[in-house]
Amino acid sequence: MKEELLLSNLFRTEYRKLTAVLARLFGFEHIQIAEDIVSDTFLLASDTWGQNKLPENPTAWLYTVAKNKAKDHLKRNAIFTKKITANLKAENSTAEEIEIDLSEKNINDSQLQMMFAICQPIIPAEAQIGLALRILCGFSIDEIADAFLTNKETINKRLFRAKEKLRGNNVQIEFPGADQINQRLETVLLTLYLLFNEGYYSISGNTNLRKDLCLEAMRLTYLLIENKPTDLPAVNALSSLMCFHASRFEARIDKNGEMIIYDEQDSSLWNEELISRGKNYLIKAAHGDQLTRYHLEAAIAYWHTIKEDTPEKWENVLQLYNKLLMLEYSPMAALNRTYALAKADGKEKAIIEAEKLIQLTDSHLYHSLLGWLYTAIDNEKALAHLQAALKLAKSKGEKNRIVKNIKALN
């Protein structure tokens, strides 16, 4: 139905705005009240829009109802009002006179402040991502459970524990001071990076959800760029990385949801506008003397948008991986480096390096890559690795791809 589709779209775009503003108003101690008020607003819309004529301006209707519900709550709860009025930037503290500012600027400011409040090292990374998806992105509990391949009960418990931890540590929904920006920003950027990766490398078969995760991470990163104090090289580097990766999104998955390896991607499907944006952000990221993992990963992703398959291209990628591993080692980055090494110096050298990564033997990606490296060199070993990858793969698309590779060897 038209009303259901409209309400679903508005939930995705407006839930996060209303929640951020009300949570900023009430504080983390009462964030559940803010969420309940916004949820009740959408529930009322669902009950009334289908029976009556749609409002002339549905978004304004939601904002008005949410404001009224918030003020009604303040009127009914004198104790609650006394607790929060000290934090309200208003000369008068009565519920009737409290102004709930839903201007674009205040919405953006509230989301930025909420971003810094949620992204705290005192809670696990998966909880940070879960809260970001719920509060900053407007994802339902079902969607978050799908993203993490778990159930609603697990997600609800995870988010509840995270909120309790933030409340217990008296985390404030506010923008950090100038002297704290860089330190606090590291955790924010890591959360956004992990959020993007949850979508881009998701093992869920839900393609639409995967795109949503990536787009939300990009939107939140753009909020940081639009805010002068956080428009910093590392933020632009992360945005560049996201743009380059997202530019090849349509070429990575076929119509059956199967992953298409880089060598077989149709480059005509690459999004040139996103590539151009990625280049612009990368240029902005070059200012100053800071070099982060995001700078190096963005540069690697840039070379992957170069369509010509030249030795220069892969030598550049290889050297960038070398720098990345020296700056911040990770086994998965080392595994990705072996692909570049194979393209630059041949599969034999890459096999030697890949087989050193014994900590990845439980990963289907490790065995898939070795299956590719051994193909045409030792097909028996290639087959063994592909069969191991098939046992470890989790999604249907991944399994189908590996089965095709196995059949090609037989």
C-alpha positions, -999 to +999 in steps of 0.1 A: +000+000+000+010+036-007+008+046+030+029+016+042+057+024+017+057+061+025+058+053+063+086+028+058+107+054+039+099+081+065+109+057+093+143+052+077+149+089+072+131+106+101+133+081+130+170+088+134+165+126+133+138+127+159+155+102+182+188+121+181+171+154+189+150+141+218+179+120+232+201+151+232+173+169+250+166+142+276+202+129+280+215+093+278+198+085+311+164+088+295+173+077+259+147+049+261+120+075+267+131+094+236+130+062+215+096+053+229+082+087+220+094+084+184+082+048+181+048+059+194+047+087+168+052+062+140+027+038+155+001+065+156+009+074+119+005+037+110-029+036+127-043+068+113-029+073+079-045+041+065-079+051+079-078+088+071-065+109+043-027+113+042-015+146+058-005+173+033+030+172+047+037+138+063+072+148+076+058+179+093+030+158+108+055+134+123+076+163+137+045+180+152+032+148+169+067+139+182+070+174+197+036+172+213+042+138+227+075+150+242+059+180+258+030+159+271+055+135+287+072+165+304+039+178+317+029+144+331+062+137+347+072+165+371+102+145+386+115+138+351+111+174+342+131+186+372+159+163+364+164+174+328+156+211+331+190+219+344+204+207+311+179+225+289+192+257+272+160+276+279+154+305+303+121+290+314+118+255+325+081+247+322+072+220+298+049+244+279+077+268+272+104+243+263+112+246+226+120+213+208+142+225+179+138+203+148+157+226+125+181+210+100+211+224+119+200+211+153+192+177+138+227+175+123+243+188+155+223+162+175+233+134+152+270+144+154+269+146+192+251+112+194+278+098+171+305+108+196+284+095+225+278+061+210+313+055+197+329+048+231+357+022+237+339+012+269+314-008+249+323-035+223+326-026+186+296-047+177+275-028+202+287+006+189+277-005+154+243-018+167+236+015+184+247+034+154+224+014+132+194+018+156+198+054+167+217+071+139+205+051+109+169+042+119+173+005+113+147-018+129+158-045+154+149-071+127+173-054+102+201-052+127+196-089+136+198-097+099+230-077+095+247-096+123+231-129+113+216-133+148+182-131+164+162-101+178+166-112+214+204-112+211+203-077+195+179-063+222+201-076+250+233-063+233+218-028+229+204-028+264+237-037+279+255-010+258+230+017+269+234+007+305+271+009+303+270+044+287+245+055+314+266+040+342+296+059+329+276+091+327+284+095+290+271+129+279+255+136+245+277+165+235+304+176+211+339+170+225+362+200+231+388+210+206+415+193+226+396+160+225+385+159+189+414+138+175+414+113+203+376+108+203+375+109+165+396+077+162+368+056+178+341+073+157+360+066+125+367+030+135+330+025+141+320+040+108+347+019+091+334-013+107+298-003+098+308+001+062+326-032+062+296-049+077+278-040+046+305-043+020+319-076+031+286-089+046+280-126+046+242-119+047+224-127+014+203-096+017+218-073-009+195-043-002+205-044+035+241-045+026+238-014+004+219+004+032+247-003+056+273+012+033+252+042+024+245+049+061+282+048+069+289+071+040+262+095+052+275+097+087+310+102+075+298+131+053+282+147+084+317+148+099+331+164+067+303+190+067+312+199+103+343+222+102+360+209+135+358+173+122+366+181+085+400+165+090+424+145+067+415+111+083+378+117+078+383+126+042+405+096+037+378+073+051+352+090+029+375+085-001+379+048+008+341+043+010+335+061-023+360+040-042+347+007-027+310+018-033+318+027-069+324-010-077+294-023-057+272-031-087+300-050-104+308-071-073+275-091-071+257-109-100+220-112-103+221-144-083+238-127-054+272-144-061+304-125-056+323-116-088+361-115-083+379-084-092+394-098-125+360-107-138+341-075-129+324-055-157+342-022-153+314-005-173+293-009-141+317+011-120+302+044-108+324+072-123+307+098-101+317+080-069+352+075-083+355+112-089+342+120-054+367+095-040+396+113-058+385+147-044+383+134-009+417+117-013+432+151-024+417+168+007+431+140+029+466+147+017+468+180+036+489+179+067+515+153+078+491+126+092+491+092+076+464+067+087+453+033+076+424+051+059+448+070+037+466+039+026+435+018+022+419+046+001+450+048-021+448+010-026+411+013-034+419+041-059+443+018-079+415-007-080+394+018-099+421+020-127+408-003-154+441-010-172+458-041-158+494-029-158+525-039-138+527-003-125+492-006-111+499-038-091+534-026-080+518+005-065+491-016-048+518-039-034+539-011-020+509+005-004+500-028+013+536-030+025+532+005+041+498-005+056+512-036+072+541-017+087+517+010+100+490-014+113+494-051+107+464-074+102+463-109+089+435-101+065+455-071+050+484-095+046+462-119+028+450-092+004+486-082-002+493-117-015+468-111-043+487-079-053+519-098-050+507-125-074+496-099-099+529-080-096+555-108-092+537-141-100+517-167-081+547-187-069+559-159-047+524-152-035+519-188-024+549-187-002+536-156+016+500-168+018+510-201+034+527-182+063+493-168+074+484-199+094+461-178+117+437-176+088+432-213+081+397-211+095+387-185+069+371-194+036+389-164+021+423-178+029+415-212+012+397-195-017+428-174-025+451-203-022+428-223-045+432-195-071+469-192-065+475-230-070+452-233-100+474-243-131+504-248-108+491-277-087+455-284-093+453-311-067+463-286-040+440-260-056+411-284-053+419-293-016+419-256-007+386-249-026+369-279-008+381-265+025+368-231+015+334-246+006+331-261+041+339-228+058+318-205+036+286-192+052+265-176+025+248-192-005+264-169-029+299-177-016+292-214-017+279-212-053+310-193-064+334-219-049+314-248-064+319-232-098+356-230-092+357-266-082+339-277-113+363-257-134+392-278-120+375-312-127 
